[in-house]
Amino acid sequence: MEDTRLILSLRRSGIRDERVLAAMTLLSRSDFVPERLRASAIGWYSTTVGLASLVASIVAGIVWDRVGHAAVFYYGAFWAIVGSLALVAAIPAQPRRPPAA
């Protein structure tokens, strides 16, 4: 509920959804590292995202020029599927609980 209010208030102030999502992602990631390393973790995370975006844009431009615009979307769909499968594989299996008697 509190997150919804935050997003709605930021929308009214003219801040786009992408920025809100990026800020909330950074805040959620910072809980996984010790407090003394939090600033470094946020810096590494932001640097990694920025470099990945740069590489993805360059690759998309090359694919667009050499193959065509449709290939860029197929390429993106392929990597979205690969990422989804990797995420599913990375989630640890939960042992099943026996039914309560």
Beta strands, then each sheet from edge to edge (+ up, - down):
end
